[in-house]
Amino acid sequence: MMLDNNLRVADLTGLTGDVPREISKLVSPILTKTEPWEYSLLKGPDKDPLRYPTVVRNTCGPRPDDKYYLYYAHHDIPSGIGCAIADELCGPYLKLAELDAGRDHSQVLELPRDDVTADNAVLLKHAFGSTPLDHELIGNFHHLSSPCVLWNPKAELWLLYFHTYQYLWPSGGGHQQTYLATCRDLATHDWEILKNPDGTWQIVLPVTAEPWMNSQSSYHSICCLPDGRFVAYLSGTGGEYIDGQWQITSRGLGFAMSDDGISWDYSPENPFVEDDGKGLAVGMIGYLGNDEYLVVWADNERVHYGRTTDFRTVTRDPGPAAKWQGGLINPWRDGDTLYLFKGDCIATMKLPV
């Protein structure tokens, strides 16, 4: 029996050979910019493409329509989380505003402030290479990004993890943190952000005091395992202020486990891989059977495979790096084909079955 793709674990059971190290096809781009919020005020209109695709099929909840819902974002002012829908996995995807003339945009989550301007974008650009005071002047919530959507079979609830920028460095909260929104009925596009008793957004995957993740806890990949536990495949960034200048000094990858997708236990062995800040990126998790999982990550654009049984330690595959570009991946298996939603494209991998 195949795993439900809505749980975001790549089903790699039943293979007659090793997981391939190359892709067979690339479809790009999935979407193009058509709405004002999709254009970067920081890097210019032709930069920062629509990316971070995460796709689910609306087969769960009170009104399943069997359609594919793709969530996306960019990473600069004024990005929110957008949604597009298709009848087929590879599209074509139509944005919500294209499907409903009464909608002004295709966002399901918007920035919680309405004064985002080009002037603020200039300040933000200056701040990330400058002093803590600049961060305070700009405020928070410049972008919502890196959506990760999956089905929670225990609570019968859709989960949407995302990150934003908040300057919480003085209190130990870092610069980017991960939050959670939930939805009962996917077709309503009515997402509710998890909040604290005082009404502020609840951080569900905070930064740590460790050097590899003291600044950014973001770009995570969350999935639900066959045994019902949730695993967060963590991407962390750490650094320090040196002579008033912010410097990234470390990046690392690790894991956290949860029974409900809200309260998380970070592995004491984190990170399982770390570098000096040059480049590490979460890839995906795949189930190989017999309680063994494939872990995929990228290191300076080289893609590596490893295996784990406990989500604490990873044994690196001794083979060569894969021959495709890595990054945050939403996998989807259909028969002998593994679809990889990543960046602004869909790649396919033929599996040996």
C-alpha positions as CSV (number, residue, x, y, z in Angstrom):
1,M,0.0,0.0,0.0
2,M,1.4,3.4,-1.0
3,L,1.9,6.1,1.5
4,D,-0.5,9.1,1.3
5,N,1.4,11.8,-0.6
6,N,-0.3,14.4,1.5
7,L,2.0,13.3,4.4
8,R,5.0,14.7,2.5
9,V,7.1,11.5,2.9
10,A,8.5,10.1,-0.4
11,D,7.3,6.5,-0.7
12,L,10.5,4.7,-1.8
13,T,9.3,1.2,-0.9
14,G,9.2,-1.7,-3.4
15,L,12.3,-0.5,-5.3
16,T,14.4,-3.2,-7.1
17,G,17.5,-1.0,-7.1
18,D,19.0,2.1,-5.5
19,V,17.3,5.4,-5.5
20,P,18.4,7.1,-8.7
21,R,21.0,9.9,-8.6
22,E,19.7,11.8,-11.6
23,I,16.4,13.3,-12.8
24,S,14.8,12.5,-16.1
25,K,12.7,15.6,-16.8
26,L,12.3,19.2,-15.7
27,V,9.2,21.4,-16.1
28,S,9.8,25.1,-15.4
29,P,8.4,27.5,-14.4
30,I,5.3,26.3,-12.6
31,L,3.9,29.8,-12.2
32,T,4.7,33.3,-13.4
33,K,4.3,36.6,-11.6
34,T,0.9,38.3,-12.3
35,E,0.0,40.0,-9.0
36,P,1.6,43.0,-7.2
37,W,2.5,41.1,-4.0
38,E,4.5,38.6,-6.1
39,Y,7.1,41.3,-7.1
40,S,10.1,42.0,-4.9
41,L,10.5,45.5,-3.6
42,L,14.0,44.6,-2.3
43,K,15.7,43.0,-5.3
44,G,13.7,44.6,-8.2
45,P,10.7,43.3,-10.2
46,D,12.7,40.8,-12.3
47,K,14.4,39.1,-9.4
48,D,13.3,36.7,-6.7
49,P,11.1,34.2,-8.6
50,L,8.0,32.5,-7.3
51,R,9.2,29.4,-5.5
52,Y,9.0,27.1,-2.5
53,P,6.2,25.0,-4.1
54,T,4.3,22.6,-1.8
55,V,1.4,20.6,-3.2
56,V,-1.4,18.5,-1.6
57,R,-4.4,16.8,-3.1
58,N,-7.7,17.7,-1.5
59,T,-8.9,14.2,-0.7
60,C,-9.2,14.8,3.0
61,G,-11.5,16.9,5.2
62,P,-15.2,17.8,4.9
63,R,-15.3,18.8,1.2
64,P,-12.7,16.9,-0.8
65,D,-12.7,18.0,-4.5
66,D,-9.8,15.8,-5.6
67,K,-7.9,18.8,-7.0
68,Y,-4.3,19.7,-6.5
69,Y,-3.6,22.7,-4.3
70,L,-0.2,24.3,-4.8
71,Y,1.1,26.8,-2.3
72,Y,4.0,29.2,-3.1
73,A,5.8,32.4,-2.1
74,H,8.9,34.4,-2.8
75,H,11.3,35.7,-0.1
76,D,11.2,39.5,-0.1
77,I,8.9,42.3,0.7
78,P,5.9,42.0,0.3
79,S,5.5,38.2,0.0
80,G,2.6,36.3,1.5
81,I,1.6,32.7,0.9
82,G,-0.2,32.2,-2.4
83,C,-2.3,29.3,-3.7
84,A,-3.0,27.9,-7.2
85,I,-5.2,24.9,-8.1
86,A,-5.0,22.2,-10.9
87,D,-6.9,19.1,-12.0
88,E,-3.6,17.3,-12.7
89,L,-0.5,17.1,-10.6
90,C,1.7,18.8,-13.2
91,G,-0.8,21.5,-13.9
92,P,-1.6,23.8,-15.4
93,Y,-2.1,25.6,-12.1
94,L,-4.5,28.5,-11.9
95,K,-4.2,31.0,-9.1
96,L,-7.1,31.7,-6.8
97,A,-7.6,35.2,-8.4
98,E,-7.9,33.6,-11.8
99,L,-10.5,31.1,-10.6
100,D,-12.5,33.7,-8.6
101,A,-13.1,37.1,-10.1
102,G,-14.2,38.4,-6.7
103,R,-10.7,37.9,-5.2
104,D,-8.2,40.8,-5.3
105,H,-5.2,38.4,-5.0
106,S,-4.3,34.7,-4.6
107,Q,-2.9,34.9,-1.1
108,V,-4.2,32.7,1.7
109,L,-1.9,34.3,4.2
110,E,-1.0,38.0,4.0
111,L,1.6,40.2,5.7
112,P,0.0,41.5,9.0
113,R,0.9,45.1,8.1
114,D,-0.2,47.5,5.4
115,D,2.6,50.0,5.4
116,V,5.2,47.9,3.5
117,T,6.8,50.2,1.0
118,A,9.9,50.5,-1.2
119,D,11.4,52.8,1.5
120,N,11.2,50.0,4.0
121,A,12.7,47.6,1.5
122,V,15.7,49.9,1.2
123,L,16.0,50.0,5.0
124,L,15.8,46.2,5.2
125,K,18.5,45.8,2.6
126,H,20.8,48.1,4.6
127,A,19.9,46.4,7.9
128,F,21.0,42.9,7.0
129,G,24.5,44.2,6.6
130,S,24.4,46.7,9.4
131,T,23.4,47.3,13.0
132,P,20.7,46.0,15.3
133,L,19.2,49.5,15.5
134,D,18.2,49.3,11.8
135,H,16.3,46.0,12.5
136,E,14.3,47.8,15.2
137,L,13.5,50.7,12.9
138,I,12.1,48.5,10.2
139,G,9.9,46.4,12.5
140,N,8.8,42.9,11.7
141,F,6.9,40.7,9.1
142,H,8.6,41.7,5.9
143,H,7.7,38.5,4.2
144,L,5.9,35.2,4.7
145,S,7.7,32.4,2.9
146,S,8.7,28.7,2.6
147,P,5.2,27.2,3.0
148,C,5.1,23.5,3.9
149,V,1.6,22.0,3.8
150,L,0.5,18.5,4.9
151,W,-2.5,16.6,6.3
152,N,-2.7,15.8,10.0
153,P,-4.6,12.5,10.1
154,K,-4.9,12.5,13.9
155,A,-6.6,15.9,14.2
156,E,-8.2,15.7,10.7
157,L,-6.6,19.1,10.0
158,W,-4.5,20.7,7.3
159,L,-1.2,22.2,8.5
160,L,0.7,25.0,6.9
161,Y,4.1,25.8,8.3
162,F,5.8,29.1,7.2
163,H,8.5,31.5,8.3
164,T,8.7,35.2,8.7
165,Y,11.2,37.7,10.0
166,Q,11.0,39.1,13.5
167,Y,13.9,40.9,15.2
168,L,14.0,38.9,18.5
169,W,17.7,38.7,18.8
170,P,18.1,40.6,22.1
171,S,15.7,38.1,23.8
172,G,17.3,35.0,22.2
173,G,14.6,34.6,19.5
174,G,16.9,35.2,16.5
175,H,15.8,36.8,13.2
176,Q,13.6,34.2,11.5
177,Q,11.2,31.7,13.1
178,T,8.7,29.1,11.9
179,Y,4.9,29.4,12.6
180,L,1.8,27.3,11.9
181,A,-1.6,27.9,10.3
182,T,-4.4,25.3,10.2
183,C,-7.4,24.7,8.0
184,R,-10.3,22.2,8.3
185,D,-11.7,22.6,4.8
186,L,-9.1,23.2,2.1
187,A,-11.6,24.6,-0.4
188,T,-12.5,27.5,1.9
189,H,-8.9,28.8,1.9
190,D,-9.6,29.9,5.4
191,W,-6.3,29.5,7.3
192,E,-6.0,30.4,11.0
193,I,-2.5,31.2,12.4
194,L,-1.8,29.5,15.7
195,K,-1.6,32.3,18.4
196,N,-0.5,32.8,22.0
197,P,-3.0,33.8,24.7
198,D,-2.0,37.5,24.1
199,G,-2.8,37.2,20.4
200,T,0.7,37.2,19.1
201,W,1.7,34.4,16.6
202,Q,3.0,31.3,18.4
203,I,6.5,30.2,17.3
204,V,6.3,26.4,16.8
205,L,9.9,25.8,15.7
206,P,12.1,28.4,17.5
207,V,15.8,29.1,17.1
208,T,18.2,27.6,19.6
209,A,21.1,28.9,21.6
210,E,23.5,26.7,19.6
211,P,25.7,28.4,16.9
212,W,24.1,26.5,14.0
213,M,20.6,27.8,14.6
214,N,20.7,30.9,16.8
215,S,19.5,33.3,14.0
216,Q,17.2,31.5,11.6
217,S,14.9,28.5,12.2
218,S,13.3,28.5,8.7
219,Y,13.0,26.6,5.4
220,H,12.1,23.4,7.3
221,S,10.5,20.4,5.7
222,I,7.8,18.8,7.9
223,C,6.2,15.4,7.3
224,C,4.1,12.8,9.0
225,L,5.7,9.3,9.3
226,P,3.9,6.0,8.7
227,D,3.7,5.5,12.5
228,G,1.9,8.8,13.0
229,R,4.8,10.8,14.4
230,F,5.7,14.1,12.9
231,V,9.3,14.9,12.0
232,A,10.7,18.4,11.2
233,Y,13.7,18.3,9.0
234,L,15.4,21.4,10.3
235,S,17.4,24.0,8.5
236,G,19.3,26.4,10.7
237,T,21.5,29.5,10.3
238,G,23.6,31.0,13.0
239,G,25.9,34.0,13.4
240,E,26.9,37.0,15.5
241,Y,27.3,40.7,15.4
242,I,30.9,41.7,14.9
243,D,31.7,45.4,15.2
244,G,28.0,46.1,14.6
245,Q,27.9,44.0,11.4
246,W,25.8,40.9,11.2
247,Q,27.9,37.9,10.1
248,I,26.6,34.4,9.3
249,T,29.1,31.9,10.7
250,S,27.3,28.5,10.5
251,R,24.5,26.6,8.9
252,G,23.3,23.1,9.9
253,L,20.7,20.5,9.4
254,G,18.9,18.5,12.1
255,F,15.6,17.0,13.3
256,A,12.8,17.5,15.7
257,M,10.0,15.1,16.6
258,S,6.4,15.7,17.6
259,D,3.2,13.8,18.4
260,D,0.9,16.6,17.3
261,G,2.9,18.8,14.9
262,I,2.8,21.7,17.4
263,S,5.1,20.8,20.4
264,W,8.5,19.6,19.3
265,D,11.5,17.9,20.8
266,Y,14.8,18.8,19.1
267,S,17.3,15.9,18.8
268,P,20.2,16.3,21.2
269,E,22.5,15.1,18.3
270,N,21.6,18.2,16.2
271,P,23.0,19.1,13.8
272,F,23.9,15.9,11.8
273,V,25.8,18.1,9.3
274,E,27.2,21.6,9.7
275,D,29.3,24.0,7.7
276,D,30.8,27.5,8.0
277,G,27.8,29.2,6.4
278,K,28.7,28.7,2.8
279,G,25.6,26.6,1.9
280,L,23.5,23.8,3.3
281,A,19.9,23.1,2.3
282,V,17.2,20.7,3.4
283,G,16.0,18.3,0.7
284,M,13.4,15.7,1.5
285,I,12.7,12.6,3.6
286,G,11.8,9.2,1.9
287,Y,10.6,6.0,3.5
288,L,12.6,2.9,2.4
289,G,10.7,0.4,4.5
290,N,11.6,-1.6,7.6
291,D,11.7,1.6,9.6
292,E,14.6,3.1,7.5
293,Y,14.5,6.5,5.9
294,L,16.4,8.2,3.1
295,V,17.6,11.7,4.0
296,V,18.4,14.1,1.1
297,W,20.3,17.4,1.5
298,A,22.3,19.8,-0.6
299,D,25.8,21.1,0.2
300,N,27.0,23.9,-2.1
301,E,24.6,22.7,-4.8
302,R,25.8,19.1,-4.5
303,V,23.0,16.6,-3.5
304,H,23.8,14.0,-0.9
305,Y,21.9,10.9,0.3
306,G,22.0,9.4,3.8
307,R,20.0,7.0,5.9
308,T,18.5,7.1,9.3
309,T,16.4,4.9,11.6
310,D,16.1,7.2,14.5
311,F,16.1,10.8,13.2
312,R,19.1,11.6,15.4
313,T,22.0,10.4,13.4
314,V,22.4,10.0,9.6
315,T,24.8,7.6,7.9
316,R,26.0,9.3,4.7
317,D,25.7,7.2,1.5
318,P,29.3,6.4,0.3
319,G,28.3,6.9,-3.4
320,P,28.9,10.0,-5.4
321,A,26.8,13.2,-5.2
322,A,23.5,13.1,-7.2
323,K,23.5,14.7,-10.6
324,W,20.7,17.2,-10.0
325,Q,20.3,20.5,-8.2
326,G,19.1,20.4,-4.6
327,G,17.1,22.5,-2.2
328,L,13.8,22.3,-0.3
329,I,11.7,19.5,-2.0
330,N,8.1,18.4,-1.9
331,P,8.1,14.8,-3.2
332,W,5.1,13.1,-4.8
333,R,5.1,9.5,-6.0
334,D,2.9,8.1,-8.7
335,G,3.7,4.5,-9.7
336,D,7.3,4.4,-10.9
337,T,7.6,8.2,-11.1
338,L,8.8,10.5,-8.2
339,Y,7.8,14.1,-8.8
340,L,10.0,16.7,-7.1
341,F,8.5,20.1,-6.6
342,K,11.4,22.4,-5.9
343,G,12.5,26.0,-6.7
344,D,10.2,27.2,-9.5
345,C,10.0,23.8,-11.3
346,I,8.8,20.2,-11.2
347,A,11.5,17.5,-11.8
348,T,10.7,13.8,-12.3
349,M,12.7,10.8,-11.3
350,K,12.1,7.3,-12.7
351,L,12.2,4.7,-9.9
352,P,13.5,1.2,-10.4
353,V,10.4,-0.9,-9.7
